[in-house]
Amino acid sequence: MRAVEFQEYGGPEVLKVVRAEIPEPGPGQVAIDTAYAGVNFADLKARAEGYRVESLPFVPGLEVSGRIRAVGPGVEGLRPGQEVAALVGAGAYAEVVVADAVTVFPLPEGMDLRTAAALPTVLPTAYALLHEVGRLRAGESVLVHGAAGGIGTAVGQLARAAGAGAVYGVVSSAAKAEHALAYGYDEVFVGDSFPEDVRRATGGRGVDLLLDPVGGDTLRRGLDALAVFGRLVSFGNASGAAPWQVGQPELYPEGRSVAGFSILALARSAPEALRSLTERAFGAVTDGIVKLPVTAEFPLSEAPAAHALMGGRTSTGKLLLRIAD
């Protein structure tokens, strides 16, 4: 089979198409003939920095859609030929992928494989950020960093459907702001002046919930954009800054709180909770509440171009690799 791997860390050019052995599922696993694979920022960090890479060579990729090729011992409720989406720890940039059965999700009726590939990381993360961790209530205001990306576009729509009083976003360019405004946002701020922009937009009050995938200084400044009793949820560290710390001086005076979420960590520590979360989140698509825009699609052999596009910070929505011909 074909796969895309890197044997050293570096730019998109280190991604190479190779021939590999077709993997077989072990106990509690399934093998999937891949149709599409999602491209995520974590894939870029793996390639450039070794994020979550245990050894080289390494095949990146966290999510796929396709048809089950074979099931391993002990697997129930899944069968060969079934169309599924799956979250995997790595290895999605390949024609056949092995996944733990607990993170394999049969597609709801009417959902196509292309749409499904955009869901396993983005939609459960967006749903959890708002409802499980952020605990959004009707009438509250939300601020989302990276509002034009895959998670950002999902959050905007889910927040609007949940009755948010106002949904604000932060992006890096005017073009991204225009894109985000089509997905549930009331106002989108460009650049790094968001604490001041938030105070202006809210009459000095601040927002009730802030979702931050950036970390570092952006996270620390986000505390200043929170209302009294506001919540900040960290779900990434795209800045690459040192791990953040926050304590009593920042939180006590106005009753603020900070929480965190990682879908990959949840898959390891509480896979059944992930399954329940994912099933609820997928319902938002089948019910027509959320539409995830696939804004660019590349054949597997052009994975470097997909990484270059995402790394150039000009992409919006979701990027996919087309694996099957």
DOLUM-537948 format. One record per residue: y, z, x of N, C-alpha, C in turn; residue number from 1. Coordinates in Angstrom, 1 decimal. Atoms other than C-alpha are relative to their C-alpha. Example, Ala and Ser with C-alpha at 12.3 -4.5 7.8 and 13.67 -1.06 7.14 Angstrom:
# DOLUM-537948
n.north;n.up;n.east;ca.north;ca.up;ca.east;c.north;c.up;c.east;num
-1.2;0.0;0.9;-4.5;7.8;12.3;1.2;0.0;0.9;1
-1.1;0.0;-0.9;-1.1;7.1;13.7;1.1;0.8;-0.8;2
***
This chain:
# DOLUM-537948
n.north;n.up;n.east;ca.north;ca.up;ca.east;c.north;c.up;c.east;num
-1.2;0.0;0.8;0.0;0.0;0.0;1.2;0.0;0.9;1
-1.3;-0.1;-0.7;3.7;-0.3;1.0;0.6;1.4;-0.3;2
-0.8;-1.2;0.1;5.8;2.7;1.6;1.2;-0.1;0.9;3
-1.1;0.0;-0.9;9.2;3.4;3.2;0.1;1.4;0.6;4
0.0;-1.2;-0.7;9.3;6.0;5.9;1.1;-0.1;1.1;5
-0.8;0.0;-1.2;11.5;7.1;8.8;-0.8;0.9;1.1;6
0.7;-0.6;-1.1;10.1;8.1;12.2;1.0;0.8;0.9;7
-1.0;-0.7;-0.7;13.4;9.5;13.5;1.2;0.2;-0.9;8
-1.2;-0.2;0.9;16.6;10.9;12.0;1.1;-0.9;0.4;9
-1.1;0.9;-0.3;19.6;8.7;11.7;0.6;-0.6;-1.3;10
-0.6;0.7;1.1;21.4;6.3;9.5;-1.0;-0.8;-0.9;11
0.9;0.7;0.9;20.0;4.1;6.7;-1.0;-1.0;0.7;12
0.8;1.0;-0.8;18.6;1.7;9.4;-1.3;0.6;0.4;13
1.3;-0.6;-0.4;15.8;4.2;10.3;-1.0;-0.1;-1.1;14
1.0;0.2;1.0;14.1;3.5;7.0;-0.7;-1.3;0.2;15
0.8;1.2;-0.3;11.3;1.1;7.5;-1.2;-0.1;-1.0;16
1.1;0.3;0.8;8.7;-0.5;5.3;-1.3;0.0;0.8;17
1.3;-0.1;-0.8;5.1;0.3;6.5;-1.1;-0.1;-1.0;18
1.2;0.0;0.8;1.6;-0.1;5.3;-0.7;1.4;0.2;19
0.6;-1.4;0.0;-0.2;3.2;4.4;-1.2;0.0;-0.8;20
1.2;-0.2;0.8;-3.5;4.4;3.0;0.4;0.4;-1.4;21
-0.2;-0.5;1.4;-3.6;4.8;-0.7;-0.5;1.4;-0.2;22
0.5;-1.4;0.1;-3.7;8.5;-1.4;-0.8;0.3;-1.2;23
0.9;-0.4;1.1;-6.3;10.1;-3.6;0.4;1.4;-0.5;24
-0.4;-1.3;0.6;-5.5;13.0;-6.0;-1.1;1.1;0.3;25
0.9;-1.1;-0.1;-7.0;16.4;-5.2;0.0;0.8;-1.2;26
0.1;-0.9;1.2;-7.7;19.3;-7.6;1.4;0.3;-0.5;27
-1.3;-0.3;0.7;-4.9;19.7;-10.1;1.1;-1.1;0.3;28
-1.0;1.1;-0.3;-3.2;16.4;-9.0;-0.4;-1.3;-0.7;29
0.2;1.3;0.5;-2.8;12.9;-10.3;0.6;-1.0;1.0;30
-0.6;1.1;-0.7;-2.2;9.6;-8.5;0.7;-1.0;-1.0;31
-0.8;0.9;0.9;0.5;7.3;-10.0;0.3;-1.3;0.7;32
-0.5;1.3;-0.4;1.0;3.6;-9.6;1.5;-0.1;-0.3;33
-1.4;-0.2;0.2;4.8;3.7;-9.1;0.7;-1.3;-0.5;34
-0.8;1.1;0.5;7.1;1.5;-11.1;1.4;0.1;0.6;35
-1.4;-0.2;-0.6;10.5;3.0;-10.0;0.0;1.4;0.6;36
-0.3;-1.3;-0.6;11.7;5.8;-7.8;1.5;0.2;0.0;37
-1.4;-0.3;-0.1;15.0;7.6;-8.0;0.4;0.2;1.4;38
-0.7;-0.2;-1.3;17.4;7.8;-5.1;0.9;1.2;-0.2;39
-0.8;-1.2;0.1;18.9;11.3;-4.6;0.7;0.3;1.3;40
-0.7;-0.4;-1.2;21.4;12.8;-2.2;-0.9;0.8;1.0;41
1.0;-0.7;-0.9;18.5;15.0;-0.9;-0.7;-0.9;0.9;42
0.7;0.9;-0.8;16.8;11.9;0.3;0.9;-0.4;1.3;43
-0.9;0.3;-1.2;19.9;11.1;2.5;0.0;1.1;1.0;44
0.0;-1.2;-0.9;19.9;14.6;3.9;-1.3;0.1;0.7;45
1.3;0.0;-0.7;16.2;14.3;4.7;0.1;-0.9;1.2;46
0.0;1.0;-1.0;16.8;11.1;6.6;0.9;0.3;1.1;47
-1.0;-0.2;-1.0;19.9;12.2;8.4;-0.1;1.3;0.7;48
-0.1;-1.4;-0.6;19.4;15.9;9.0;-1.4;0.7;0.0;49
1.3;-0.7;0.0;15.7;16.7;8.4;-0.1;1.0;-1.1;50
0.1;-0.9;1.1;16.3;18.5;5.1;-1.3;0.0;-0.7;51
1.3;-0.1;0.6;13.0;19.7;3.8;-1.1;-0.9;0.6;52
1.0;0.8;-0.7;11.1;17.6;6.3;-0.8;0.9;0.9;53
0.9;-0.8;-0.8;8.1;19.3;7.8;-0.4;-0.7;1.3;54
0.4;0.7;-1.2;7.1;16.6;10.2;0.3;-1.5;-0.2;55
-0.3;1.4;0.1;7.7;13.0;11.1;-1.4;-0.8;0.4;56
-0.9;0.7;0.9;7.0;10.3;10.1;0.0;0.6;-1.4;57
-0.2;-0.6;1.3;8.2;11.1;6.6;0.4;-1.0;-1.0;58
-0.3;0.8;1.1;8.3;9.3;3.3;0.9;0.7;-1.0;59
-0.9;-0.7;0.9;11.3;10.4;1.2;-0.2;-0.3;-1.4;60
0.0;0.3;1.4;11.8;10.5;-2.5;-0.6;1.1;-0.8;61
0.3;-1.2;0.8;11.6;13.2;-5.2;-0.5;-0.3;-1.4;62
0.3;0.3;1.4;11.0;11.4;-8.5;-0.5;-1.4;-0.2;63
0.6;1.3;0.3;9.0;8.5;-9.9;-0.2;-0.2;-1.5;64
0.6;0.4;1.2;8.0;6.7;-13.0;-1.1;-1.0;0.3;65
1.1;1.0;-0.2;4.8;4.7;-13.4;-1.2;0.3;-0.9;66
1.2;-0.2;0.8;1.3;4.7;-14.8;-1.1;0.8;0.9;67
1.1;-0.8;-0.7;-1.5;7.2;-13.9;-1.1;-0.9;0.5;68
1.0;0.8;-0.6;-3.9;5.6;-11.5;-1.4;0.8;0.0;69
1.2;-0.9;-0.1;-6.4;8.5;-11.2;0.4;1.4;-0.2;70
-0.3;-1.5;0.2;-6.7;12.2;-12.1;-1.0;0.7;0.9;71
0.8;-0.9;-0.8;-8.1;14.9;-9.8;-0.8;1.0;-0.9;72
0.8;-1.1;0.8;-10.6;17.7;-10.8;0.9;1.0;-0.6;73
-0.7;-1.1;0.7;-9.3;20.2;-13.3;1.3;-0.4;-0.7;74
-1.2;0.5;0.7;-6.5;18.0;-14.7;-0.4;-0.2;-1.5;75
0.2;0.2;1.4;-6.3;18.1;-18.5;1.3;-0.5;-0.6;76
-1.2;0.5;0.7;-4.0;16.3;-20.9;0.6;-1.2;0.6;77
-0.5;1.3;-0.6;-3.4;13.3;-18.6;-1.2;-0.9;0.3;78
1.1;0.9;-0.1;-5.4;10.2;-18.3;0.5;-1.3;0.7;79
-0.4;1.3;-0.6;-5.5;6.9;-16.3;0.6;-1.0;-1.0;80
-0.7;1.0;0.9;-3.1;4.2;-17.7;1.2;0.6;-0.7;81
-1.0;-0.7;0.7;-0.8;6.8;-19.2;1.4;-0.2;0.7;82
-1.4;0.2;-0.6;3.0;6.1;-18.6;0.6;1.4;0.1;83
-0.5;-1.4;-0.3;4.6;9.2;-17.0;1.2;-0.1;0.9;84
-0.9;-0.3;-1.0;7.5;10.5;-15.0;-0.4;1.2;0.8;85
0.4;-1.1;-0.8;7.0;12.9;-12.2;1.0;0.5;1.1;86
-0.8;-0.6;-1.1;8.8;15.3;-9.8;-1.0;0.3;1.1;87
0.9;-0.2;-1.2;7.3;15.3;-6.3;0.8;0.6;1.1;88
-0.7;-0.6;-1.1;8.2;17.2;-3.2;0.5;-1.0;1.0;89
-0.3;1.1;-1.0;8.3;14.0;-1.1;-0.9;-1.1;-0.3;90
0.9;1.1;0.1;6.7;10.6;-0.9;0.2;-1.0;-1.1;91
-0.2;0.9;1.2;8.2;8.8;-3.9;0.3;-1.4;0.4;92
-0.3;1.4;-0.4;9.2;5.7;-1.9;-1.3;-0.7;0.4;93
1.3;0.6;-0.3;5.7;4.3;-2.1;-0.6;-0.6;-1.2;94
0.6;0.7;1.1;3.6;2.1;-4.3;-1.0;0.9;-0.8;95
0.8;-1.0;0.6;1.2;5.0;-5.0;0.4;1.4;0.4;96
-0.5;-1.3;-0.3;2.3;8.6;-5.2;-1.0;1.0;-0.7;97
0.8;-1.1;0.6;0.3;11.8;-5.7;0.9;1.2;-0.4;98
-0.9;-1.1;0.5;1.9;14.6;-7.8;-0.9;1.1;-0.6;99
0.7;-1.1;0.7;0.8;18.0;-9.0;0.1;-0.3;-1.5;100
0.0;0.3;1.4;-0.2;17.6;-12.6;1.1;0.8;-0.8;101
-0.9;-0.8;0.7;2.1;20.4;-13.7;1.5;-0.6;0.0;102
-1.4;0.6;-0.1;5.2;18.3;-12.7;-0.1;-1.5;-0.4;103
0.2;1.4;0.6;3.9;15.1;-14.4;0.2;0.1;-1.5;104
-0.4;-0.1;1.4;5.4;14.4;-17.8;-0.2;-1.3;-0.7;105
0.2;1.3;0.8;4.1;11.8;-20.3;1.3;-0.4;-0.6;106
-1.3;0.5;0.6;6.9;9.6;-21.6;0.0;0.2;-1.5;107
-0.1;0.0;1.5;8.1;10.2;-25.1;0.0;-1.4;-0.5;108
0.1;1.3;0.6;7.6;7.4;-27.5;1.3;-0.7;0.1;109
-1.2;0.8;0.0;10.1;4.6;-27.0;0.8;0.1;1.3;110
-0.7;-0.1;-1.3;11.2;5.6;-23.4;-0.7;-1.0;0.9;111
0.5;1.0;-0.9;10.8;2.8;-20.9;-0.1;0.6;1.4;112
0.3;-0.5;-1.4;9.7;3.3;-17.2;1.3;0.0;0.8;113
-1.2;0.1;-0.8;13.1;2.3;-15.8;0.9;1.2;-0.4;114
-0.8;-1.2;0.4;15.0;5.0;-17.9;-0.7;1.2;0.5;115
0.7;-1.2;-0.4;12.3;7.5;-17.1;0.1;0.4;1.4;116
-0.1;-0.3;-1.5;12.7;7.2;-13.3;1.3;0.7;0.3;117
-1.3;-0.7;-0.2;16.3;8.5;-13.7;0.0;1.4;-0.5;118
-0.1;-1.3;0.7;15.3;11.7;-15.4;-0.5;1.2;0.7;119
0.7;-1.3;-0.4;13.0;14.1;-13.5;0.8;1.0;0.8;120
-0.9;-1.0;-0.7;15.7;15.6;-11.2;1.2;0.2;-0.8;121
-1.4;-0.1;0.6;18.9;14.8;-13.1;0.0;0.8;-1.3;122
-0.2;-0.5;1.4;18.3;15.7;-16.7;-0.4;1.5;-0.1;123
0.3;-1.5;0.1;16.4;19.1;-16.3;1.1;0.8;0.8;124
-1.0;-0.7;-0.7;19.0;20.1;-13.7;1.3;0.2;-0.8;125
-1.2;0.0;0.9;21.9;19.2;-16.0;-0.2;1.0;-1.1;126
0.3;-0.8;1.1;20.3;21.0;-18.9;-0.1;1.5;0.5;127
0.1;-1.4;-0.5;19.5;24.2;-16.8;1.4;0.5;0.4;128
-1.3;-0.4;-0.5;23.0;24.3;-15.3;0.8;0.5;-1.2;129
-0.8;-0.3;1.2;24.6;24.4;-18.8;-0.6;1.1;-0.8;130
0.6;-0.9;1.0;22.1;26.3;-20.9;-0.8;1.2;0.6;131
0.9;-1.0;-0.4;19.6;28.3;-18.9;0.7;0.9;1.0;132
-0.7;-0.8;-1.0;21.8;29.4;-15.9;1.5;0.2;-0.4;133
-1.5;-0.1;0.3;25.4;28.7;-17.0;0.2;0.6;-1.4;134
0.0;-0.7;1.3;24.7;30.0;-20.6;1.3;-0.4;-0.7;135
-1.2;0.5;0.7;27.4;27.8;-22.1;0.0;0.3;-1.5;136
-0.2;-0.2;1.4;28.7;28.8;-25.5;1.0;-0.9;-0.6;137
-0.9;0.9;0.7;30.5;26.7;-28.1;1.4;0.4;0.2;138
-1.4;-0.3;-0.2;34.2;26.5;-27.5;0.4;0.3;1.4;139
-0.3;-0.3;-1.4;34.0;27.3;-23.8;0.3;-1.3;0.8;140
-0.4;1.1;-0.9;35.4;25.1;-21.0;-0.9;-0.1;1.2;141
0.9;0.3;-1.1;33.4;23.5;-18.2;0.8;-0.9;1.0;142
-0.5;0.8;-1.1;34.4;22.1;-14.8;-1.2;-0.5;0.8;143
1.2;0.5;-0.7;31.9;19.8;-13.0;0.4;-0.8;1.2;144
-0.2;0.8;-1.2;32.1;18.6;-9.4;-1.0;-1.2;0.0;145
0.9;1.2;0.0;30.6;15.1;-8.8;-0.2;-0.5;-1.4;146
0.2;0.3;1.4;31.3;14.2;-12.4;-0.4;-1.4;-0.3;147
0.4;1.4;0.2;30.6;10.5;-11.9;-1.4;-0.3;0.5;148
1.4;0.2;-0.5;27.1;11.0;-10.4;-1.0;0.1;-1.1;149
1.0;0.0;1.0;23.8;11.1;-12.1;0.0;1.4;-0.8;150
0.0;-1.3;0.7;23.9;14.9;-12.9;1.3;0.1;-0.7;151
-1.3;-0.1;0.7;27.6;14.7;-13.7;0.1;-0.7;-1.3;152
0.0;0.8;1.3;27.2;12.0;-16.3;-0.8;0.7;-1.1;153
0.9;-0.7;0.9;24.4;14.0;-17.9;0.7;1.2;-0.5;154
-0.6;-1.2;0.4;26.3;17.2;-17.9;1.2;-0.2;-1.0;155
-1.1;0.3;0.9;29.4;15.7;-19.5;-0.5;-0.2;-1.4;156
0.6;0.3;1.4;27.3;14.4;-22.5;-0.6;1.3;-0.6;157
0.6;-1.2;0.5;25.3;17.6;-22.8;1.0;1.1;-0.4;158
-1.0;-1.0;0.3;28.3;19.8;-22.7;0.8;-0.3;-1.3;159
-0.6;0.4;1.3;30.0;17.8;-25.4;-0.9;0.2;-1.2;160
1.0;-0.2;1.1;26.9;17.9;-27.6;-0.1;1.5;-0.3;161
0.1;-1.4;0.2;26.8;21.7;-27.1;1.2;0.6;-0.6;162
-1.2;-0.5;0.6;30.3;22.1;-28.5;1.0;0.6;1.0;163
-1.0;-0.5;-1.0;32.2;22.8;-25.3;1.4;-0.3;-0.5;164
-1.4;0.2;0.5;35.9;23.2;-26.0;0.7;-1.0;0.9;165
-0.6;1.0;-0.8;36.9;21.2;-23.0;-0.9;-0.3;1.2;166
0.9;0.4;-1.1;35.0;19.3;-20.3;0.8;-0.7;1.1;167
-0.8;0.5;-1.1;36.7;18.7;-16.9;-0.9;-0.4;1.1;168
0.8;0.5;-1.1;35.4;16.8;-13.9;0.9;-0.1;1.3;169
-0.6;0.2;-1.3;36.2;16.4;-10.2;-0.7;-1.2;0.7;170
0.6;1.2;-0.7;35.6;13.1;-8.3;0.9;-0.3;1.2;171
-0.7;0.3;-1.3;36.8;11.5;-5.1;0.8;-1.3;-0.1;172
-0.8;1.2;0.2;38.4;8.3;-6.5;0.4;-0.3;-1.4;173
-0.4;0.4;1.3;40.2;6.8;-9.4;-1.0;-0.8;-0.8;174
1.1;0.8;0.7;37.3;4.4;-10.1;-1.0;0.9;-0.5;175
1.0;-1.0;0.5;34.9;7.3;-10.4;0.5;0.8;-1.1;176
-0.6;-0.7;1.2;37.3;9.1;-12.7;-0.1;-0.9;-1.3;177
0.1;0.9;1.2;37.3;6.1;-15.0;-1.4;-0.1;-0.5;178
1.4;0.0;0.4;33.5;6.0;-15.0;-0.3;1.3;-0.7;179
0.4;-1.2;0.6;33.2;9.7;-15.8;0.6;0.2;-1.4;180
-0.7;-0.2;1.3;35.7;9.6;-18.7;-0.8;-0.7;-1.1;181
0.9;0.6;1.1;33.1;7.4;-20.6;-1.2;0.9;-0.3;182
1.2;-0.8;0.2;30.6;10.2;-20.5;0.3;1.5;-0.3;183
-0.2;-1.3;0.6;32.1;13.1;-22.3;1.1;0.9;0.6;184
-1.0;-0.8;-0.6;34.9;14.3;-20.1;1.4;-0.2;-0.6;185
-1.4;0.0;0.5;38.4;15.2;-21.4;1.0;-0.4;1.0;186
-0.9;0.3;-1.1;40.1;15.0;-18.0;-0.8;0.0;1.3;187
0.7;0.0;-1.3;38.9;14.1;-14.5;1.0;0.0;1.1;188
-0.9;-0.2;-1.1;40.7;15.3;-11.4;-0.5;-0.7;1.2;189
0.3;0.8;-1.2;40.8;13.2;-8.2;0.5;0.8;1.2;190
-0.4;-0.6;-1.3;40.7;14.9;-4.8;-0.3;1.5;0.0;191
0.4;-1.4;-0.2;40.6;18.5;-3.7;1.0;1.0;-0.5;192
-1.0;-0.9;0.5;43.5;20.0;-5.6;-0.5;0.6;-1.4;193
0.5;-0.3;1.3;41.2;21.0;-8.5;0.4;1.4;-0.5;194
-0.4;-1.3;0.6;42.1;24.8;-8.7;1.3;-0.1;-0.7;195
-1.3;0.2;0.6;45.7;23.8;-9.4;-0.1;-0.9;-1.2;196
0.1;0.9;1.2;44.7;21.0;-11.7;-0.6;0.7;-1.2;197
0.6;-0.8;1.1;42.5;23.4;-13.7;1.0;0.9;-0.6;198
-1.0;-0.9;0.5;45.2;25.9;-14.0;1.1;-0.7;-0.9;199
-0.9;0.7;0.8;47.6;23.3;-15.3;-0.6;-0.5;-1.3;200
0.7;0.5;1.3;45.1;21.8;-17.8;-0.3;1.1;-0.9;201
0.4;-1.1;0.8;44.2;25.2;-19.1;1.1;1.0;-0.3;202
-1.1;-0.9;0.2;47.6;26.8;-19.3;-0.1;1.2;0.8;203
0.1;-1.2;-0.9;46.8;29.1;-16.4;-1.3;0.8;-0.2;204
1.2;-0.9;0.4;43.6;30.5;-18.0;-1.2;-0.2;1.0;205
1.2;0.3;-0.8;40.9;28.8;-15.8;-1.1;-0.4;-0.9;206
1.1;0.5;0.7;37.5;27.5;-16.9;-1.1;1.1;-0.1;207
1.1;-1.0;0.2;34.6;29.5;-18.3;-1.2;-0.2;0.9;208
1.2;0.3;-0.7;31.9;27.7;-16.4;0.3;-1.1;1.0;209
-0.3;1.0;-1.0;32.1;25.8;-13.1;-1.4;-0.3;0.7;210
1.2;0.5;-0.6;29.2;23.7;-11.7;0.3;-0.7;1.3;211
-0.4;0.5;-1.4;29.3;23.1;-7.9;-1.2;-0.4;0.8;212
1.0;0.4;-0.9;26.9;21.0;-5.8;0.5;-0.1;1.4;213
-0.7;0.2;-1.3;29.3;21.0;-2.8;-0.2;1.1;1.0;214
0.1;-1.2;-0.9;29.3;24.5;-1.4;1.1;0.2;0.9;215
-1.1;-0.2;-1.0;31.4;25.8;1.4;1.3;0.4;-0.5;216
-1.4;-0.3;0.4;35.1;25.9;1.0;0.2;-0.4;-1.5;217
-0.1;0.4;1.4;34.8;24.0;-2.3;-0.5;1.1;-1.0;218
0.5;-1.0;0.9;32.7;26.8;-3.8;0.9;1.2;0.0;219
-0.9;-1.2;-0.1;35.0;29.6;-2.5;1.3;-0.3;-0.8;220
-1.2;0.3;0.8;38.0;27.8;-4.0;-0.2;-0.1;-1.5;221
0.3;0.1;1.4;36.2;27.3;-7.2;0.1;1.4;-0.7;222
-0.2;-1.3;0.6;36.3;31.1;-7.8;1.4;0.2;-0.6;223
-1.3;-0.1;0.5;40.0;30.7;-8.2;0.3;-0.8;-1.2;224
-0.1;0.8;1.1;39.5;28.2;-10.9;-0.6;0.6;-1.3;225
0.7;-0.6;1.1;37.5;30.6;-13.1;0.9;0.8;-0.9;226
-0.7;-0.9;0.9;38.8;32.4;-16.2;-0.6;1.4;0.2;227
0.6;-1.4;0.0;38.2;36.1;-16.7;-1.4;-0.1;-0.7;228
1.5;0.0;0.4;34.4;36.6;-17.1;-0.6;-1.4;0.2;229
0.6;1.4;-0.2;33.9;33.0;-15.8;-1.2;0.1;0.9;230
1.3;0.1;-0.7;30.6;31.9;-14.3;0.1;-1.3;0.9;231
0.1;1.1;-1.0;30.1;29.7;-11.2;-1.5;-0.2;0.3;232
1.4;0.3;-0.4;26.7;28.0;-10.7;0.0;-1.0;1.2;233
0.2;0.8;-1.2;25.9;26.6;-7.3;-1.4;-0.7;-0.1;234
1.2;0.8;0.1;23.3;23.8;-7.3;-0.2;-1.0;1.2;235
0.1;0.8;-1.2;23.6;22.3;-3.8;1.0;0.4;1.1;236
-0.9;-0.3;-1.1;25.3;22.3;-0.5;0.3;-1.3;0.7;237
-0.2;1.3;-0.6;26.4;18.7;0.0;1.0;0.0;1.2;238
-1.0;-0.1;-1.1;29.2;19.8;2.4;-0.7;0.3;1.3;239
0.7;-0.3;-1.2;26.6;21.0;4.9;0.5;1.3;0.7;240
-0.6;-1.2;-0.6;28.6;24.2;5.4;-1.0;1.1;0.1;241
0.9;-1.2;-0.1;27.1;27.5;6.4;-0.2;0.6;-1.4;242
0.2;-0.6;1.3;25.5;29.4;3.5;1.1;0.9;-0.4;243
-1.2;-0.8;0.5;28.2;31.0;1.3;-0.4;1.4;-0.3;244
0.2;-1.4;0.4;28.6;34.6;0.6;1.1;0.4;-0.9;245
-1.0;-0.5;0.9;30.5;36.3;-2.2;-0.4;1.4;-0.4;246
0.3;-1.4;0.2;30.8;40.0;-3.0;1.0;0.6;-1.0;247
-0.8;-0.8;1.0;32.6;42.7;-4.9;1.5;-0.3;0.0;248
-1.5;0.2;0.1;36.2;41.9;-3.9;0.3;-1.3;-0.8;249
-0.3;1.2;0.7;35.9;38.4;-5.4;-0.4;0.1;-1.5;250
0.6;0.0;1.3;33.8;39.3;-8.5;0.5;1.1;-0.9;251
-0.3;-1.1;0.8;34.8;42.7;-9.7;1.3;0.0;-0.8;252
-1.3;-0.1;0.7;38.5;42.3;-10.6;0.0;-0.6;-1.4;253
-0.1;0.7;1.3;38.0;39.8;-13.4;-1.4;-0.3;-0.6;254
1.3;0.0;0.6;34.3;40.2;-14.1;-0.7;-1.4;0.1;255
0.6;1.3;-0.3;33.3;36.8;-12.6;-1.5;0.2;0.5;256
1.4;0.0;-0.5;29.7;35.9;-11.7;-0.4;-1.3;0.7;257
0.5;1.2;-0.7;27.9;33.5;-9.4;-1.5;-0.1;-0.1;258
1.5;0.1;0.1;24.4;32.1;-9.9;-0.4;-1.3;0.7;259
0.4;1.2;-0.8;22.3;29.3;-8.3;-1.2;-0.6;-0.7;260
1.1;0.7;0.6;19.8;26.7;-9.3;-0.5;-1.1;0.9;261
0.6;1.1;-0.7;17.4;24.3;-7.5;-1.2;-0.4;-0.8;262
1.2;0.5;0.8;14.9;22.2;-9.5;-1.2;0.0;0.9;263
1.2;0.1;-0.9;12.7;21.8;-6.4;-0.5;1.4;0.3;264
0.5;-1.4;-0.2;12.6;25.6;-5.8;-0.7;0.5;-1.3;265
0.7;-0.4;1.2;11.8;26.1;-9.5;-1.4;-0.6;-0.1;266
1.3;0.6;0.0;9.0;23.6;-9.2;-1.1;0.7;0.8;267
0.9;-0.7;-0.8;7.4;25.7;-6.5;-0.2;1.4;-0.5;268
0.1;-1.4;0.4;8.1;29.2;-7.9;-0.5;0.2;-1.4;269
0.2;-0.2;1.5;7.8;28.7;-11.7;-0.3;-1.4;-0.6;270
0.2;1.3;0.5;6.2;25.3;-12.5;-0.1;-0.1;-1.5;271
0.1;0.1;1.4;5.5;26.2;-16.1;1.4;0.1;-0.6;272
-1.4;0.0;0.5;9.2;27.1;-16.6;0.6;-1.4;0.1;273
-0.6;1.4;-0.2;10.1;23.7;-15.2;-0.6;-0.9;-1.0;274
0.6;0.9;1.0;7.7;22.0;-17.6;0.7;0.2;-1.3;275
-0.7;-0.3;1.3;9.3;23.7;-20.6;1.4;-0.5;0.0;276
-1.3;0.4;-0.2;12.7;23.0;-19.3;0.1;-1.6;-0.1;277
0.0;1.5;0.0;11.9;19.3;-18.7;-0.3;-0.6;-1.4;278
0.3;0.5;1.3;10.4;18.8;-22.1;1.2;0.1;-0.9;279
-1.2;-0.2;0.8;13.5;20.2;-23.8;1.1;-1.0;0.4;280
-1.1;0.9;-0.5;15.8;18.1;-21.6;-0.3;-1.4;-0.3;281
0.3;1.3;0.4;13.9;14.9;-22.2;0.3;-0.3;-1.4;282
-0.3;0.2;1.4;14.4;15.4;-25.9;1.4;-0.4;-0.2;283
-1.4;0.4;0.1;18.1;14.9;-25.3;0.2;-1.5;0.1;284
0.0;1.5;-0.1;17.4;11.3;-24.4;-0.6;-0.6;-1.2;285
0.6;0.6;1.2;15.0;10.5;-27.2;0.8;0.3;-1.2;286
-0.8;-0.2;1.2;17.4;12.1;-29.7;1.3;-0.7;0.1;287
-1.2;0.7;-0.1;20.2;9.9;-28.4;1.2;0.8;0.4;288
-1.2;-0.8;-0.4;22.4;12.7;-27.1;0.5;-0.4;1.4;289
-0.3;0.4;-1.4;22.3;11.5;-23.5;-0.4;-1.4;0.3;290
0.4;1.3;-0.6;22.3;8.1;-21.9;0.4;0.1;1.5;291
-0.2;-0.1;-1.5;21.9;8.0;-18.1;0.2;-1.5;0.5;292
-0.3;1.3;-0.5;23.5;4.9;-16.6;-0.7;-0.3;1.4;293
0.5;0.5;-1.3;21.4;3.1;-13.9;1.0;-1.0;0.5;294
-1.1;0.9;-0.4;24.3;1.5;-12.0;-0.4;-0.9;1.1;295
0.4;0.9;-1.0;22.3;-0.1;-9.2;-1.5;0.2;0.2;296
1.4;0.1;-0.2;18.7;-1.1;-8.6;-0.3;-0.9;1.2;297
0.4;0.7;-1.2;17.1;-2.2;-5.3;-1.5;-0.1;0.1;298
1.4;0.0;-0.3;13.7;-3.4;-4.4;-0.4;1.0;1.1;299
0.4;-1.0;-1.0;11.7;-1.0;-2.2;0.4;-0.4;1.4;300
-0.3;0.4;-1.4;12.3;-3.1;0.9;1.5;0.2;0.3;301
-1.5;-0.2;-0.2;16.1;-2.6;0.4;0.4;1.5;-0.1;302
-0.4;-1.4;0.0;16.0;1.2;0.5;1.1;0.3;0.9;303
-1.1;-0.3;-0.8;18.4;1.2;3.4;1.4;-0.3;-0.7;304
-1.2;0.4;0.7;21.0;-0.6;1.2;0.3;1.1;-1.0;305
-0.2;-1.0;1.0;20.5;2.0;-1.5;0.6;1.3;0.6;306
-0.5;-1.1;-0.7;21.1;4.8;1.0;1.5;-0.2;0.5;307
-1.4;0.4;-0.4;24.2;3.0;2.4;1.0;0.1;-1.1;308
-0.9;0.0;1.2;25.7;2.7;-1.1;0.2;1.5;-0.4;309
-0.2;-1.4;0.4;25.1;6.4;-2.0;0.8;0.7;1.1;310
-0.6;-0.7;-1.1;26.2;7.6;1.5;1.5;-0.4;0.1;311
-1.4;0.4;-0.1;29.5;5.6;1.2;0.9;0.6;-1.0;312
-0.7;-0.8;1.0;30.5;7.8;-1.7;0.8;-0.9;-1.0;313
-0.6;0.9;1.0;31.4;4.8;-3.9;-0.9;-0.2;-1.2;314
1.0;0.2;1.1;28.3;4.9;-6.2;0.3;0.9;-1.1;315
-0.1;-0.8;1.2;28.3;6.2;-9.7;-1.3;0.0;-0.8;316
1.3;0.1;0.8;25.5;7.0;-12.2;-1.2;0.2;0.9;317
1.2;-0.2;-0.6;22.0;6.8;-11.0;-0.5;-1.3;0.8;318
0.6;1.1;-0.8;20.4;4.6;-8.2;-1.5;0.0;-0.1;319
1.5;0.0;0.0;16.8;3.4;-8.4;-0.5;-1.0;1.0;320
0.8;0.9;-0.7;14.3;1.7;-6.2;-1.1;-0.6;-0.9;321
1.0;0.7;0.8;12.1;-0.9;-8.0;-1.2;-0.2;0.9;322
1.2;0.0;-0.9;8.6;-0.4;-6.5;-1.0;-1.1;-0.4;323
0.9;1.0;0.5;6.4;-2.6;-8.7;0.7;-1.4;-0.1;324
-0.5;1.4;0.2;6.9;-6.4;-8.8;0.3;-0.3;-1.4;325
***
